[in-house]
Amino acid sequence: MSSPTVFPALRDRSAFAGIACVAGGIFFLTLSDANAKWLGASYNPLQILFLRALIALPFVTALALWLGGRRVLRTAHPGLHLTRGAINVVSACFFYLGLRALPLAEATAIAFAAPLFVTALSVMILKERVDGRRWLAVLAGFAGVLIIVRPGTNAFQAATLLPLTTAFLYAVMMITARSISRAEGMLTTTFYIVAGQLACSALPLAWVWQTPAIADLPYFAAVALFSTLGLALITQGFRIAPASVVAPFDYTGLIWATLLGWIFWREAPDAYAYLGALFIAGSGVYIALREARGGGRGSRQPRAGVKR
């Protein structure tokens, strides 16, 4: 008979492994964003997204088949997945455009407002009930957005609305995920997000295509490979550990974005950006914990990766 101390130890190891996967996944996604920011100075966001999806899809397909078998590729919602792919393309385009004009950390912090929009839209569209504490967290998060954006002041930049639009569209995509059958897990949705991204970004590609310089090909590959590895690690983290444990580590992306922005572009967000990011991250962590403990369906979705 097993010792009663064995099972807590196993649970602790699973939690640690889940945290490591999510934190590592967020690091790789931020590296992907940094490469996209560099490419964005020369290439249209649609082209970056198309080549990212083209390179990533074989790896995502192999990962899905390895972890879940062929059944992972089956879906009862092809039209919905295509719609979500289109939303994802538009959302990512806004984010990449924002990266052209804003520090990496500032754009990342604003985009992390997505869970706040998810909570608000779940009430308005899905008629879900949200308690007063969660509403206070939402208001605190939006206060953080206002601190960073500073509308009506001389410090306001119209470009800050781009990652904010990304956050809203990502929230719409998460709300549409509630219509997907429970039988389709994160591996299935991840596969169809990438497949939908490839299909939808290919449609207008003829109008924006620019033959990539040979020297830039490694950067396109880095965007694809880092984003794929990041999503894979985040998915694994949410599979092996409770969402209430790993979800707050989404926000380690703010640390990586600040460091990478300073290292490569000497970007130094001002005190308002740091304060606003603290409000957004704090409210996002609180909402994530409340949703996970409440057993909400959305709590099993990795929050940070999909916007990219």
C-alpha positions as CSV (number, residue, x, y, z in Angstrom):
1,M,0.0,0.0,0.0
2,S,1.4,3.4,-0.9
3,S,2.4,5.9,1.7
4,P,0.0,8.8,2.1
5,T,3.0,11.2,1.6
6,V,3.5,10.0,-2.0
7,F,0.5,11.6,-3.6
8,P,1.1,15.2,-2.3
9,A,4.6,14.9,-3.6
10,L,3.3,13.8,-7.0
11,R,0.9,16.7,-7.0
12,D,3.7,19.1,-6.1
13,R,5.8,17.8,-9.0
14,S,2.9,18.2,-11.4
15,A,2.3,21.7,-10.3
16,F,6.0,22.6,-10.6
17,A,6.2,21.0,-14.1
18,G,3.0,22.9,-15.2
19,I,4.4,26.2,-14.0
20,A,7.7,25.5,-15.8
21,C,5.8,24.7,-19.0
22,V,3.7,27.8,-18.9
23,A,6.5,30.1,-17.9
24,G,8.7,28.6,-20.6
25,G,5.9,28.8,-23.2
26,I,5.3,32.5,-22.4
27,F,9.1,33.2,-22.8
28,F,9.1,31.6,-26.3
29,L,6.0,33.5,-27.3
30,T,7.6,36.7,-26.3
31,L,10.7,35.8,-28.3
32,S,8.3,35.2,-31.3
33,D,6.8,38.7,-30.7
34,A,10.3,40.2,-30.6
35,N,11.2,38.7,-34.0
36,A,7.8,39.8,-35.4
37,K,8.5,43.4,-34.2
38,W,11.9,43.3,-36.0
39,L,10.3,41.9,-39.2
40,G,7.4,44.4,-39.0
41,A,9.7,47.2,-39.9
42,S,10.0,45.7,-43.4
43,Y,7.1,43.4,-44.0
44,N,3.3,43.5,-43.9
45,P,1.8,41.7,-40.8
46,L,-0.3,39.5,-43.1
47,Q,2.9,38.1,-44.8
48,I,4.5,37.5,-41.4
49,L,1.4,35.6,-40.2
50,F,1.1,33.6,-43.4
51,L,4.8,32.4,-43.3
52,R,4.5,31.8,-39.6
53,A,1.5,29.6,-40.1
54,L,3.0,27.9,-43.1
55,I,6.1,26.9,-41.2
56,A,4.3,26.1,-38.0
57,L,1.4,24.0,-39.3
58,P,3.4,20.8,-39.9
59,F,4.9,21.0,-36.4
60,V,1.5,21.7,-34.8
61,T,-0.1,18.8,-36.8
62,A,2.7,16.4,-35.7
63,L,2.4,17.5,-32.1
64,A,-1.4,17.1,-32.1
65,L,-1.2,13.6,-33.6
66,W,1.6,12.6,-31.2
67,L,-0.3,13.7,-28.1
68,G,-3.9,12.9,-29.1
69,G,-3.9,10.7,-32.2
70,R,-6.0,11.3,-35.4
71,R,-9.2,11.9,-33.4
72,V,-7.7,15.3,-32.4
73,L,-8.0,16.5,-36.0
74,R,-11.7,15.7,-36.2
75,T,-14.1,18.6,-35.6
76,A,-17.9,19.2,-35.8
77,H,-17.4,22.9,-36.2
78,P,-15.3,23.6,-39.4
79,G,-17.1,26.9,-40.1
80,L,-16.7,28.1,-36.5
81,H,-13.0,27.3,-36.6
82,L,-12.6,29.2,-39.9
83,T,-14.3,32.2,-38.4
84,R,-12.1,32.0,-35.4
85,G,-9.1,31.8,-37.7
86,A,-10.2,35.0,-39.4
87,I,-10.6,36.8,-36.1
88,N,-7.2,35.5,-35.0
89,V,-5.6,36.9,-38.2
90,V,-7.1,40.4,-37.8
91,S,-6.3,40.3,-34.1
92,A,-2.6,39.4,-34.7
93,C,-2.3,42.0,-37.5
94,F,-3.4,44.7,-35.1
95,F,-0.9,43.5,-32.5
96,Y,2.0,43.4,-35.0
97,L,1.1,46.9,-36.2
98,G,1.2,48.0,-32.6
99,L,4.6,46.5,-32.2
100,R,5.9,48.8,-35.0
101,A,5.1,52.0,-33.0
102,L,5.1,50.9,-29.3
103,P,7.7,49.4,-26.9
104,L,7.3,45.6,-26.8
105,A,6.5,45.7,-23.1
106,E,3.8,48.4,-23.5
107,A,2.0,46.6,-26.4
108,T,2.2,43.3,-24.4
109,A,0.7,44.9,-21.3
110,I,-2.2,46.4,-23.2
111,A,-2.9,43.1,-25.0
112,F,-3.1,41.4,-21.6
113,A,-6.4,43.2,-21.0
114,A,-8.0,40.4,-23.0
115,P,-9.3,38.5,-19.9
116,L,-11.1,41.7,-18.8
117,F,-13.0,41.8,-22.1
118,V,-13.7,38.1,-21.8
119,T,-15.4,38.7,-18.5
120,A,-17.4,41.6,-19.7
121,L,-18.5,39.9,-22.9
122,S,-19.5,36.7,-21.1
123,V,-22.0,38.8,-19.2
124,M,-23.3,40.8,-22.1
125,I,-23.4,37.9,-24.7
126,L,-23.6,34.7,-22.7
127,K,-25.6,36.1,-19.8
128,E,-23.2,34.6,-17.3
129,R,-23.2,35.8,-13.8
130,V,-20.2,37.7,-12.4
131,D,-19.8,38.5,-8.7
132,G,-19.0,42.0,-7.4
133,R,-15.4,41.1,-6.7
134,R,-14.7,40.0,-10.2
135,W,-16.3,43.2,-11.5
136,L,-14.0,45.2,-9.3
137,A,-11.0,43.3,-10.8
138,V,-12.3,44.1,-14.3
139,L,-12.6,47.8,-13.4
140,A,-9.1,47.8,-11.9
141,G,-7.7,46.2,-15.0
142,F,-9.3,48.8,-17.3
143,A,-8.0,51.5,-15.0
144,G,-4.6,50.0,-15.7
145,V,-5.3,50.3,-19.5
146,L,-6.2,53.9,-19.1
147,I,-3.1,54.6,-17.1
148,I,-1.0,53.3,-20.0
149,V,-3.0,54.8,-22.8
150,R,-3.7,58.1,-21.1
151,P,-6.4,59.3,-23.5
152,G,-6.9,63.1,-23.7
153,T,-3.3,63.9,-22.6
154,N,-0.3,64.9,-24.6
155,A,1.2,61.4,-23.9
156,F,-1.6,59.6,-25.8
157,Q,-0.6,57.6,-28.8
158,A,-3.2,56.4,-31.3
159,A,-1.0,53.2,-31.7
160,T,-2.0,52.1,-28.2
161,L,-5.5,51.4,-29.6
162,L,-4.0,48.7,-31.8
163,P,-3.1,46.1,-29.0
164,L,-6.2,47.2,-27.2
165,T,-8.2,46.1,-30.3
166,T,-6.2,42.9,-30.3
167,A,-7.3,42.3,-26.7
168,F,-10.9,42.8,-27.6
169,L,-10.8,40.5,-30.7
170,Y,-9.0,37.8,-28.7
171,A,-11.8,38.0,-26.2
172,V,-14.4,37.6,-29.0
173,M,-12.5,34.6,-30.1
174,M,-12.5,33.1,-26.6
175,I,-16.3,33.7,-26.3
176,T,-16.9,31.9,-29.6
177,A,-14.9,29.0,-28.1
178,R,-17.8,28.4,-25.7
179,S,-19.7,27.1,-28.8
180,I,-17.2,24.4,-29.5
181,S,-18.1,20.9,-28.2
182,R,-16.5,19.9,-24.9
183,A,-15.2,16.8,-26.8
184,E,-12.7,19.1,-28.7
185,G,-9.8,19.9,-26.4
186,M,-7.0,22.4,-26.6
187,L,-5.0,20.3,-29.0
188,T,-7.9,20.4,-31.5
189,T,-8.5,24.2,-31.1
190,T,-4.7,24.9,-31.3
191,F,-4.5,22.9,-34.6
192,Y,-7.4,24.7,-36.2
193,I,-6.3,28.1,-35.0
194,V,-3.0,27.6,-36.9
195,A,-4.8,26.1,-39.9
196,G,-7.4,28.9,-40.0
197,Q,-4.6,31.4,-39.7
198,L,-2.9,30.0,-42.7
199,A,-6.1,29.9,-44.8
200,C,-7.3,33.4,-43.9
201,S,-3.9,35.1,-44.2
202,A,-3.4,33.5,-47.7
203,L,-6.5,35.1,-49.2
204,P,-5.2,38.8,-49.3
205,L,-1.6,37.8,-49.6
206,A,-1.2,38.7,-53.3
207,W,-1.8,42.4,-52.5
208,V,0.9,42.6,-49.8
209,W,3.5,40.0,-50.7
210,Q,7.1,41.0,-50.8
211,T,9.8,38.4,-51.6
212,P,11.7,37.9,-48.3
213,A,15.4,38.6,-48.2
214,I,17.4,35.5,-47.6
215,A,18.9,37.1,-44.5
216,D,15.4,37.5,-43.1
217,L,14.3,33.9,-43.5
218,P,15.7,32.8,-40.1
219,Y,13.6,35.5,-38.4
220,F,10.4,34.2,-40.1
221,A,11.4,30.7,-39.0
222,A,12.0,32.0,-35.5
223,V,8.5,33.6,-35.3
224,A,6.9,30.3,-36.3
225,L,9.0,27.9,-34.3
226,F,9.0,30.0,-31.1
227,S,5.3,30.6,-31.3
228,T,4.7,26.8,-31.9
229,L,6.9,25.8,-29.1
230,G,5.3,28.4,-26.8
231,L,1.8,27.2,-27.5
232,A,2.9,23.6,-27.1
233,L,4.4,24.2,-23.7
234,I,1.4,26.3,-22.5
235,T,-1.0,23.6,-23.6
236,Q,1.1,20.9,-21.8
237,G,1.2,23.1,-18.7
238,F,-2.6,23.4,-18.6
239,R,-2.9,19.6,-19.2
240,I,-0.7,18.5,-16.3
241,A,-1.5,21.1,-13.6
242,P,-4.6,22.9,-12.3
243,A,-5.4,26.1,-14.2
244,S,-5.6,28.0,-10.9
245,V,-1.9,27.2,-10.3
246,V,-0.5,27.9,-13.8
247,A,-2.7,30.6,-15.3
248,P,-1.1,33.5,-13.3
249,F,2.3,32.7,-14.9
250,D,0.9,34.0,-18.2
251,Y,1.9,37.4,-16.9
252,T,5.6,36.5,-16.8
253,G,5.4,37.7,-20.4
254,L,5.5,41.3,-19.1
255,I,8.9,40.6,-17.6
256,W,10.3,39.1,-20.7
257,A,8.8,41.8,-22.9
258,T,10.4,44.5,-20.8
259,L,13.8,42.8,-20.9
260,L,13.8,42.0,-24.6
261,G,12.6,45.5,-25.4
262,W,15.5,47.0,-23.5
263,I,18.1,44.6,-24.8
264,F,17.3,44.9,-28.5
265,W,15.7,48.4,-28.9
266,R,16.7,50.1,-25.7
267,E,13.1,50.6,-24.9
268,A,12.4,51.8,-21.4
269,P,8.6,52.1,-20.5
270,D,7.8,55.0,-18.2
271,A,6.4,54.8,-14.7
272,Y,2.9,55.0,-16.0
273,A,3.4,51.9,-18.2
274,Y,4.7,49.9,-15.2
275,L,1.9,51.0,-13.0
276,G,-0.8,50.2,-15.6
277,A,0.8,46.8,-16.2
278,L,0.7,46.1,-12.5
279,F,-3.1,46.9,-12.5
280,I,-3.7,44.8,-15.6
281,A,-1.7,41.8,-14.4
282,G,-3.1,41.9,-10.9
283,S,-6.7,42.0,-12.1
284,G,-6.0,39.3,-14.7
285,V,-4.4,37.0,-12.1
286,Y,-7.4,37.5,-9.8
287,I,-9.9,36.7,-12.6
288,A,-7.9,33.6,-13.7
289,L,-8.0,32.3,-10.1
290,R,-11.7,33.0,-9.6
291,E,-12.6,31.3,-12.9
292,A,-10.4,28.3,-12.3
293,R,-11.7,27.8,-8.8
294,G,-15.3,28.2,-10.0
295,G,-14.8,25.5,-12.6
296,G,-15.7,27.7,-15.5
297,R,-15.2,26.2,-19.0
298,G,-13.1,29.1,-20.1
299,S,-10.6,28.5,-17.3
300,R,-9.0,25.7,-19.2
301,Q,-8.0,28.0,-22.1
302,P,-4.4,29.3,-22.2
303,R,-4.9,33.0,-22.1
304,A,-1.7,34.5,-23.4
305,G,-0.8,32.6,-26.4
306,V,-3.8,32.7,-28.7
307,K,-3.6,36.5,-29.3
308,R,-0.4,35.9,-31.1
